[in-house]
Amino acid sequence: MIYPELETERLLMRELTMEDADAVFRHFSIPEVTRFMEIIFNRRGCLRKWDLIKGRN
């Protein structure tokens, strides 16, 4: 674990896992979410960046 978990009554912040990939993809696929971000988001790019972050080639 890189980051410690932070939990309150209404929030749980934790490190992302591969099980979160679908939810992250759905979230960033909403145009209003990425409106002011200079990114092109697609599933393949998402998973490739995840592999690079986690140190997998």
FENDA-V933195 format. One record per residue. N is the residue number from 1. SS is DSSP state (a for helix, b for strand, c for the rest). PSI is psi in radians with two decimals (* if undefined). OMEGA is omega in radians with two decimals (999 if undefined). Layout:
n=N ss=SS psi=PSI omega=OMEGA
n=N ss=SS psi=PSI omega=OMEGA
This chain:
n=1 ss=c psi=2.25 omega=3.12
n=2 ss=c psi=-0.76 omega=-3.07
n=3 ss=c psi=2.49 omega=3.07
n=4 ss=c psi=2.70 omega=3.07
n=5 ss=c psi=2.54 omega=3.09
n=6 ss=b psi=2.15 omega=-3.08
n=7 ss=b psi=2.34 omega=3.01
n=8 ss=c psi=-3.04 omega=3.11
n=9 ss=c psi=-0.58 omega=-3.03
n=10 ss=c psi=0.00 omega=-2.99
n=11 ss=c psi=2.43 omega=2.98
n=12 ss=b psi=1.97 omega=3.07
n=13 ss=b psi=2.23 omega=-3.13
n=14 ss=c psi=2.92 omega=3.09
n=15 ss=c psi=2.45 omega=3.11
n=16 ss=c psi=2.63 omega=3.06
n=17 ss=c psi=2.99 omega=3.11
n=18 ss=a psi=-0.46 omega=3.10
n=19 ss=a psi=-0.34 omega=3.12
n=20 ss=a psi=-0.13 omega=-3.01
n=21 ss=a psi=-0.78 omega=-3.13
n=22 ss=a psi=-0.74 omega=-3.14
n=23 ss=a psi=-0.71 omega=3.12
n=24 ss=a psi=-0.77 omega=3.12
n=25 ss=a psi=-0.80 omega=3.12
n=26 ss=a psi=-0.77 omega=-3.11
n=27 ss=a psi=-0.87 omega=-3.09
n=28 ss=a psi=-0.09 omega=3.06
n=29 ss=c psi=-0.14 omega=3.12
n=30 ss=c psi=2.06 omega=-3.08
n=31 ss=a psi=-0.62 omega=-3.13
n=32 ss=a psi=-0.48 omega=3.14
n=33 ss=a psi=-0.71 omega=-3.06
n=34 ss=a psi=0.21 omega=-3.05
n=35 ss=c psi=-0.74 omega=-3.09
n=36 ss=c psi=0.23 omega=3.10
n=37 ss=c psi=2.44 omega=3.13
n=38 ss=c psi=1.12 omega=3.14
n=39 ss=c psi=2.67 omega=2.94
n=40 ss=c psi=2.05 omega=-3.00
n=41 ss=c psi=2.19 omega=3.02
n=42 ss=c psi=2.83 omega=-3.04
n=43 ss=a psi=-0.76 omega=-3.13
n=44 ss=a psi=-0.76 omega=3.10
n=45 ss=a psi=-0.68 omega=3.13
n=46 ss=a psi=-0.87 omega=-3.10
n=47 ss=a psi=-0.62 omega=3.11
n=48 ss=a psi=-0.77 omega=3.12
n=49 ss=a psi=-0.66 omega=3.10
n=50 ss=a psi=-0.78 omega=3.13
n=51 ss=a psi=-0.72 omega=3.13
n=52 ss=a psi=-0.72 omega=3.14
n=53 ss=a psi=-0.74 omega=-3.11
n=54 ss=c psi=-0.03 omega=3.09
n=55 ss=c psi=0.32 omega=3.09
n=56 ss=c psi=2.38 omega=-3.12
n=57 ss=c psi=* omega=999
